[in-house]
Amino acid sequence: MLNGINPLLTGELLNHLDAMGHSDSVLIVDAHFPAARLANRLVELPGTTSPEVLAAIRSVLPLDDSPAVDLMTSADGSVLPVQTELLRAARVESDAARFVDRFDFYRDAVDAYVIVRTGETRTYGCAIVRKGLVGIESA
């Protein structure tokens, strides 16, 4: 444990976040997401929710320029409660988010620097954030 570091940020996850470069992406995904198949680097945090993991990551990770966050478009196109929580955790307004088709989201996952699979059981509890410049807060 370290002072001032959210306990959800394991040493493994912190190492990946530190190694990421500008515009590299981290996916925070729900338990339904095919993370093991798509990830180049996978961190598993069972027993957590996507919003709490995203909030922990945002405590140390600055966001890249717009779009600040990508969320998966729900089946009916509505913004679901878990997505509202993800936006709040990311500290962005809904107009700073981009909603992408599920299969486009999967394609983006292949290029992610790291995927963090949570224990989130609500559907569409997935987000993509891109690392901004350290020392410059864009959100």
N, C-alpha and C positions, 0 to 999 in steps of 0.2 A: 504494500500500500504506500501511496505517496500523499502528502498533504496537498489539498487543492485539486486532486485528480479524482474524477468520478470513478467509483469502484467498478463500474461496468467496463471501463477502459482497461482491459487486461494488457499485460506487457506485450503479448503478441500483436494485439490490435494497435497499440500505441506505436510499435515498431513499424507496422505497415503505414499508418497515417503519417509518420515522420518521413518515411522513405518516398512517399508520393510526391510527385512534382506538380507544378502549376497545371491546372486543367485535368489532372488525373481524376478518375471518378471512383467513388465508393458507393456500393449499393447496400442499402439496408433492406432486407427482404423478410417476408413472412415465412412461416413454417411450411407453406404449400409450394414455395418457389423451388424450381429445379436447380438449386444452387450447386450441389455436388457435381452435376453434369456440366454446368456452364462456367464455374469459377476457375480462374488461374490460381488464385489465393483465396482460401475460405477460412473464415473465423466463425465458429458456432457459439451462440450465446442462448442456449435453451433456457426457458423460464423467464425470458424477458419479453417486452413488447417492442414493436418497431419504434413507436414514438419515444420511449424512454432511451433506447439505444441511440436514436438520432439526436436527441437532446444531449446525451453524453458526448457524442462525437462532435457536435457543434460547440461544445465547451472548449475545444482545443483546435478546431478546424475552421479557418476562414473560408467563406464561399467565393467561388469564381463569379464573374459577371453573369448577367442574365442569359438564359434562365437559371435562376438560383437552384431550383429543385425540379426534377422530373418525377411525376407520379403516373401510375398506370391508369388509363381510362377505364372506369368501371363499365360493366356490361350495359347498363342503361344510361351511361353518360353523366350520372349525378355525382356530386362530391359527397363521399361517404364520411361518416364520423371519424373513422380511423385516418382518413386523408386530411381532415381538418386538424386532427391532433398532430399529424406529421408536419403540416405547415407551421403550426404553432411551435413545435419542437425545433424546427429549422430556423425559426424566427424570421419568417418571410410572409408576406401577404399573398393571397391567392393569385393576384395578377403577376406575381414574380415567378409563378410555377408554370411548367409546361406539362400538359397531359398527353401521354403517348399511348398508342395502341399496344396491347399486350405483347404481340409478336415483335414489334419494334423494340419494346422494352427488353425482351429476351435477347435480341440481337445486340443491343447496347451493353448487356451484361457480359458478353464475351470479351469486350474491350475494357472492362472495369479493372482497375488496379487490384481491388479487393472486394469481395462480397462478404457481408456480415449477415448470417442467417440467424434470425431471432426465433423465439418460441411463439410469435404472434400468430393467433389462429383466425383473426378476422381477415376476410378476403380483401385484396387490394391494399394490403398493409406494406407496400414496397415504395422505396424512394431512391432516387439517384441524386447525389450531390457531388460537385466538383470542387477540388481544392483551389482556393484562391491564393493570393500572395500573402505570406506571413507578415504580419505587421500592418496590413491594410484590411480593414473590415468593410466589406461591401454590402452587408445585410444588417 
